[in-house]
Amino acid sequence: MAKIYLDPGHGGSDPGAVKYLNERDVNLVMALACRDYLQANGVIVKMSRTSNETNTSINSMAKEANSWEADYVVSIHNNAGGGDGFEVYHTINGGKGKALAKNIETEVKKIGQNSRGLKTKKGSNGDYFGMIRLTKAPAVICEGVFVDNATDVEIADTTAEQKAFGYAYARGILKTLGITDNGMEDTEQHSGSYLVKVTAKDLYIRKGPGTNYENKGFIKPGVYTIVETQGNWGKLKSGAGWICLDYAKKI
């Protein structure tokens, strides 16, 4: 069976980047969702932490991943510095790490996040980042959103949206492993907010949950967050109104 080592960055007294979101907390939500999705598809997963009470050094995590003989290592972070979008780092040597990075990027774009691309960073003795340089298995570092960009965090400011990033990472991992993606049932999506993909053109936005409500315009094809459901109608997180979910698919 395939073995994946997940590192939710930061933890314990180290909050990571903080502004509109707390990176430490969001990293963990994304990583736990990634773990659950992978396990639902038969992948063995080990995590550097499963709570916010601990913070393990990079050297210790790399040593643990190596001794466990992980097939791949995925470090889950979020960004800061005023940028916008997702980015993923892989080794300067390319190979399997680059392939994993590309597959993850493809899945992240499917949930509506823009991408800044695949990146590498060279240090004085090879790869700059320890989680890439010190691990024997191919490793990537995912940077989901910029927590200091009010616009960028809109795609990850609910638990459902953060979990969607974790699921996207998992789908990219499964593709890299050559494992059929059988999905995963998420009960939270049925009771709280969730993401949908609208493919229909000229789908009406209504003032309320039904065709008897005033038409407020059209919604473009894309990925949107639903925060309330009544029958087959969903309320948009943006506050623009309601859409008929018959023309949208949960992701």
N, C-alpha and C positions, 0 to 999 in steps of 0.2 A: 504493500500500500504506500501511496505517496505521503511524504511528511513535509509539512510546511511550518516554519517557525515565524510567528508573528510578534512584532515589537511595537506596542503602542507607545510612542515616544513620550518621554518625560514621566511624571508621576511623583507621588510623595510630596515633598516640599518644593519640588520643581514644577511650576505650572506651565512652563513653556511660554509661548506667546500669548498675551492677554490684551484684549480690548473689547470688541463686540462679542467674542466668544473666548472661553478658556480652553486653550489648546489641549492641555492635559486631559480634560474631561471628554472633549470631542474625539480625541485620538482613541480613547478607550471604547467609546460607543461604536465607532467605526470598526475597530479591531474585533470586538466581541461579535458584531454582526457578520464580519468576514469569517470568523471562526465557525459560527453557527451554520452559515451557508456551506462552507467547505465540509464540515462534519456531516451535514445532511446529504452530501454527495460522496461520502465514503473516504474523505481525506483525513489523515491523522494530523492533529494540530497541537503545537506547544506554544504557549505565550510567555513572554518575558514578565508580564504582570496581568492580573485579572481584576485588579481594584486600583483605586487611586491612593492607596496607603503606602505603596512601595515605589522605589526608583532604583533600578539596577544599572551599574556602570556598563558602558559600551564593551569594554574588555570582557566583563563577566557574561554579557549576553552572547557575544561572539563565541566565547569558549563553550557556553551551554549549547548553542546551535551546532557547533562543530562536533562536540562529543555525542550529541543526539543524532548526528548524521542526517541533518535536514536536507531535503532535496532543493528547497528554495527558501530564502529568507526575505520577508517583506516587512519593512519598517514603515509604520503609519504615523504621519505627522500632518500638521497644518502650518501655514506659512505666515510671514509678516514682512513688512517693508514697503507696503503701499502698492503692491502689484495686484494683478487680477487673474484668476484662473488656476487650473490644476497644472502641476508639473511633476515629473518623476525622474529620479536619478538612477543611473545604472553604471556599471564599471566602464572605465575608459577602454577596456579590451573588447567591449561589445558582447558577442556570443549570446548564450542563453539568457543572461541578465537583460540584455537589450530586447530580446524577443519577448520576455515577460513584461518589461516596461511598456512595449508597444501594445501588447494585448490588454493590459490594464488601462492604458490611455484610451483605447478604442471603446472600452466599456464605460468609462467615466463620461466620455462625450455623449454616449447614448442617454445618460440621465440628465443631460442639459447643461453640463458644465463645460465652459470653454477650456482649451488647453494651451499652455505656454510651450508645450513640447517635451520631448525626451532630452535629458541633460546629463552631462558628465562634469566632474570637477577633479582636476589633477593636483596632487600634493607633491611634496618633496620626495616621497618614496612610493609613488604609485597613486592609487585612488585617495582622494582627500578624506572621504568619510569613512570612519572606522567600521561601521556596519557593513560596508561594501568591501573594504580592504582586508579586514580581519576574518571574514567568514569564508569557509571553504566552498560552500554552496553559492550559486549565483544569487545576488541580493539586489533589491531595489529599495529606494526611499520614496514614498508617495507623499506629496504635499497637496492636500485636497483643496483648501481655499485659503485666502488671506484673511486672517482673523481681524486685521486692522483696516479692512476695506468694507465699509457699510453696505455697498452694493454686492460685493462678492459673497458675503456671508448669508445673503438672502436664500441661497440655494442649500444652506446647511444649518439653518438656525432652529430647526425642530429635530426631535429625536428621529422621526421617520426619515427625514432627509439625510441625517447623518448615517443612519443605517443603510440608506440607499447607496452611499459611497462604499460602505463595507461590502455590500452585495456586489457592487460593480468590481471592486478589487478581487473578490472571490471568483467572479465569472471570468475575469482575465487570467487568474491563476489556473482555473479548470481548463481553459482553452490551451494554455501553455503545457499543461500536463497531458493533454489529449483525452481528458475525461468528459464524458457526456454530461451536460448540465441539465439536471432534472429539477432544478428550481428548489424553492423552499417555501413552505407556508408560514406566513408571519401574521399571527393573530392580532398583533397591534395595529396592523394596517386596516383591520375591519372596524376598529373602535376609535382610532385617533386619526391624525393626519397621515396622508400617504401621497405618493407621486403617481401621476397618470401621464401617458403619452397620447396626445391628440394627433391623429393623422388626417382627419377630415378637413377639407377646406371649407371656409365660410360657415363654421359652426357658431350658432347664435350664443351670445351671453345674455342670460335673462336676469331680471331684477330679483326673481325668486325661483323656487324649485318647481317649475312647471311652464308649459307653453302659454298658459293664461297670463303670465307675468310679462311686463314690458320688455321689449327687446332693447338691449343696451349696446348692441354692436356685434362684432365678430371676434373670434379668437383665432390666432394663427396656429398652424401645426407646430407642435413642440412639446416640451415636458413642463408640467405644472403641478403645484401642490394643492391638494384638496384638504380642507380643514373640517368640513362637515358634510354629511351625506343624508339625504332624504330620498328614499326610494331609489330611482335611477338618476338622481340629480346630485351634483357635487358643488360645494361652495368653494370658489377660488381663494387662495390665501391672500392674493393681491387686493381683495375687496371689490374687484370689478363686477362680481355677480356670480351666477350659477351657470353650469353647463350640463348638458345631457351626457351621462356617462356611457350611454350606448355607443357613443362615437369616440370613446377613449379607452385605453388599456392600462391597467395597473402595472407598475414596474417595480 
